[in-house]
Amino acid sequence: MGNRNLASPSHTVIEQLGAYWLRLPLLTPYENSLGTLSDFDVILISVTDNSGRIGWGEACPVKGYSPEDPTEAWNYAEMLSPELKGLTPSGIALHLKAWFQRCPFLVSAITEAVEDLENEPLLRMSKPGELELAGTVNTLDASSAAEYASGLIEQGYRTLKVKVGYDPKDDAHRVNAIVEAVGDCARLRVDANQGYQVDAALAFARSVPEDAIEFFEQPVDSHDWQAMATIASESPIPIMLDEAIYGDDDIRRSSAIPGIAAVKLKLSKAGGAKNLYRQFRLAQELGLQVTVGNGVASDLGCLHEALVCLHMEMPLAGEMNGFIKTDVRLLEQSISVSGPKLVLPASSKTRLTQKFDNWIHREMTCA
């Protein structure tokens, strides 16, 4: 029994794990080059210890983005839960290391839940806080995009996120229309979500005004480091990597490639709050700019991610805005948006409404 890292009754032991597969309907379809989402598949994880404390975490795997899709994440949750029951938090962390490459989103969710249970300081805040957000222009029509971007500027946004990765000419036309509409009031993050090949990525980058673009995000397949290096060396606009970044080695590799200026981190792929904080500091030490945020997450995931960012004093606008794409709220006291600011309540404990039955696709408990 010793090799399972069990604890005596006086120490913390995880006695129960729960998983809920929620499907949260979106207010409008979410467009990106990987596909169109009409709802979010949220794998909600709960852990309960031998003193009755509960912690919560979530994963929102997306086919084509994360290594595991929602079905695979659920299957891994069914497989892992019996193995984790009865372990200490440190035992769970040790056990999950071998699973991170296969299912990093699920591993991150379980780790987040354990950290939440243990009152990890990065997931707590004694007073309300605010964090600057990037505004999302979620339309592929150039005139509508320009009009919507102008509305975001009126609300006070100074960083705008625009999805590209389709046809480089059409994408450049839409981006240029947005730039013309907003002038120098905002800078754009253009995100291809791996949608281009090298020639298309460079054609797009050379067709938009470089001084208007903050970063060109993940232009090509996340596994094709040679293509990323080629684009970074020839693009007139700085490159930011997202889907390619999971571990420390990815961050170090990015920092060694001229033209890659930034990385995008997420709580859902970092392996927990403490790892997210550590990765953020590592990237900074290596000279990379860093932003954090998940556009596909519930208010629970966005809250936890934002809390870590407040502790990090992140200088760039965040992207933890997935929760505004749905009107479903899981938290009793949720986060909100006021102009370009994400408003966070004081957080001493994560409390869910427990009123998410309407959205449950599947559920399980291992006790």
N, C-alpha and C positions, 0 to 999 in steps of 0.2 A: 504493500500500500504506500510505502514511503516515496516511490518514484512517481506517484500521482500528486505529490505536493499537497496532501490533505492537511487540514489544520485541526488543532484541538478546539473544543467548544468555545473557549475564550477568545479565539481568533476568528477573523472574517472568513466565512466559507460561502460560496455561492450555492444556495440550495434549490433555486428554481430559475429556469430560463424560459422566457416566452417570446414568441415571434408572431407578428401580425403582418400579413401582406395586404397593404391598403392600396386601393386605386382611387386617387384623388382627381376628380374632373377639373380640367383647366377652363378658365373663363374664355379664352380664345386659343386656337391651336398654336403650338410653339414650333416655329420653323428653324431648322438648321440643315446643313448639308448632309447630315446623317439620316435625316428623315423628319417627319412631322409628328409631334406628340399631341395627343388629345387628352391624355391624363398622365399623372405621375404614378409609377409603381414604387411605393414606399415599403421597404422591409423594416418594420419597426421592431426593435429588440428591447426586451426588459430583462433585468437580472435582479434577483431578490436574495439577500444574504440571510444568515442564521439569526440576525437580530430584527429582521423584518424590513430593513431598508431596501428601497427600490431605486434602480438607476435605469436611464433610458438612452438609447442611441438609435440612429437610423441610417439606412443605405437606400439610395435611389439609383440602382444600376440602370444604365441605358445601353441597349444593344448597339455595338459599334464604338462606344466610348469606353466602357469599363470591360475588363477581361471577362467578367461574368454578367450574363443577362439576368433579368428578374427571376426566371424559372431556375436557372443554375444557382443563383444566390439563395433561393428558397431551399433547394435541394441540399446545398451545403449547410444551411442552418439546421435542417432536420438531421443531418449527419453529425454535425459538431456538438449540438446541444447535449446529448447524453455523455459525450466525452468531457465536457466542461463542468457538468454538474458535480458538486462536491469538491471542486478545486478552490484554492485561495486565489485572490486577484493576481498575485505574482505567478501562480501556477497556470492560470489562464493565459497570461501574457506569454509565458514560455511555450505553451502548447500552440498558440496561434502563429508563432513565428514561421512554422513550417507551412502554413496555409496562406500566407500573405500573397505570394505570387499568383496562386490559383484564384483567390477570391478576395482581393484587397478591399473592396467596398464592404463586404460582410464583416471581414476582420476588423475594419475600422469602426463599424457600427457596434460590434460587441465590445471592443476596447473603449469606445466612447461611453457606452452604458456602464461599464465597470468604473470608469473614471468618474462618471456622474454619481454613481452610488457612493464612491469614496470621497465625494466632495472635493474633487480636484480644484485647486484655486483658480486655474485658468478658465473653469466653467462657472465661476461665481463672480459676482460684482455687488459690492455693498450699497451702491447708489446707481440711479439711472445713468445711462450713457448714450452718446450719439456717435455715428460712424457715417462718413461720406460714402454714398453709393454712386456707381455708374448708372446712367439711364439707358434702358434697352430700347432700341428701335426695331421692333419685331414685325416688319413687313417687307416684302420683296418688290413692291411697287415704288418706283423712284419718286413720283410726285407725293404719294402718301407718306413715304419715309421722310421726305423733306419737311412736310407739314407737321408730322409727329415730332420730329427732332426739334423744330422751332418751338413746339409746345413744351418740350422738356427743358429747353433753355429758359423759357418764361418761368418755369417752376424752380429754376436755380441750378440745374445740373450743369456741370462743367466737364464731365467725361461721358461720352456716349459709346455704347457697345452696338456694333453693327455686324450682322452675320453675312459672310460671303462664302466662297467655296463652291459656287455654282458655275455660271459662265463668266469668265473674267471680264469680258466687255460689258455685260449687263451689270455685273457687280460694280465695276468702276463707274459706270453711268449713275448708278444709285448712290454710291459714296460721294461722287462729285456733286450730285444734286443736294445731298445733305450738307456738304461743306459750303456750298454756295448759300444755303439757307441760314446756316448758323455762324458763318464767318469765323472770326477768331474767338468766339464766345465759348467754344468747347473744343477738345481734342477727341479724336475717334480711336477706339480699339476695334480693329476689324478682325473678325474671327472666322477662319475657314473651316474649322472642325475637321481637318485632314482632307478637305474636299478637292484640292488641286493636285495636279502633277507639276513638276518643276517648271516647265515652260509656261503653263497657265499662271502659276503663282508669280513668276517674274513679270509676265505681261500685265497682270493686275497691279503689282507693286509699282511698275513704271508708268501707270496710267492715272495715278491719284497724287494729289499734292502732298509731298512728304512732310511738310511742316504742319499739316493738319492731322497727321496720323501719329498717335502715341506709340502703338505697337501693332504689328501684323502677327496674329496669333495662330499657331499650329497650322501652317499652310498645307502640309503634306502628311502622309501616313506617319503615325507616331513611332513606328519601328524603323523607318528609313532615315537613319542618322546621316548617311551620305547626302541624301537629297536635302535634308534640313541644312547641312553645312554649305551645300552649293547655293541654296537660296540665300542663306545668311550672308555669304560672301559677295553676292551680286545685287541684293535688294537695296534700294535707296531708303527703305524704311526699316526700323529695327524690328527684330523678330522676338516674339515671346512664345515659349513652349508651354503646353498644358497637358494634352493627352500623353505626351512622352515622359512626363514627370511623375514618378511614384516614390523612388527612394533616393538616398543620398548620392549614390553613384550617378543617377540621372542628372542631379543638380550639378555635380562636379563636371560631368561630361559637357553639359550645356555651357558652363562657365569657360571652358577651354576652346569654344568655337567662336571665332571672331564674327560679330554681327548679331549674335544672340545676346540680347540686352536684358531679358527678363524671363521669369518663370511664373506660372500660375499654379498656386497650391490650393488644395481642398482638404477639409477635414475628412471627407469621405474616402480619400485615397491615401491619406498620410499615415494611417494606423493609429489614430487617436489624437487628442488635444496636445499632449506633451510632445509627440512626434511632430505635429504641425508646427508648434512653436520652435522646436529645434531645427526643423528644415528651413523655416523662415530665417533664423539667425545664420545658418550655414550659407544660404544663398546670399544674404547680405555681405557676409565675410568674404565671399568669393567675387564680390563686385557686381552681382546681379540685382536688378530691381525686382520687386516681388509684389504681386497682388494675390488676394485670396477671395474665394467666393464660389458659390454653387448656384447656378441658375435652374437646377433641377433638384429641389429639396423642399421639404415642408418647413413650417415655422420652427419646429424643433431643431432640425439640422442647421437652419440659418441662424438661430439664436446661439447655439453652441459655437458655431464658426465665428460669429461676430464677437462673442465674448473673448475668444482667444485673440482676435485681431485688436481689440481694445487694449488688452494686456501687452501686445506687441507694439502698440502705437504705430500702426501701419500708415505710411505717408500717402500711398496711392489710394484712389477710390476703390472700394470693395465691390464685389459682385454677388454677395449672398442675398439674392433677390428672388429665388425660386418661389418663395411662399406667396408673393404677390400675384403669381399666375393662377392661383386657385383661391376660392373663398373659404376653403376648409381650414380650420385652425385646430391644432392638436393641443396647444398649450392653454392652461387656464388664464394666464396673464401673458398675452402674446406680444410680439414685437410689432411695430408699425412703421409707416413711412410718412415723413413730413417734408415735402419738397424733396431735395436730394439727400436728406438725412434718414438713416435707419435709426429708429428710436428704440432703445432697449430698457426694459424695466430693471430695477434692482433684482438680483438673482441670488437667492440663498438656497433654493431647492427647485428642481424641475418637477412641475406638477402638470400632468396631462388631464384633459377634460374627461377622459374615459368615455366620451360620447362619439366615438368613431365607428360604431357598429355598422352604420350605413355604408361604410367604405371598405369593409373587410372582404377581401377575396378569399383568403385562407388564414387559418390561425392554428397555433399549436402551443402546448405547454409541456415542459420537461421538468417534473418535480420528483 
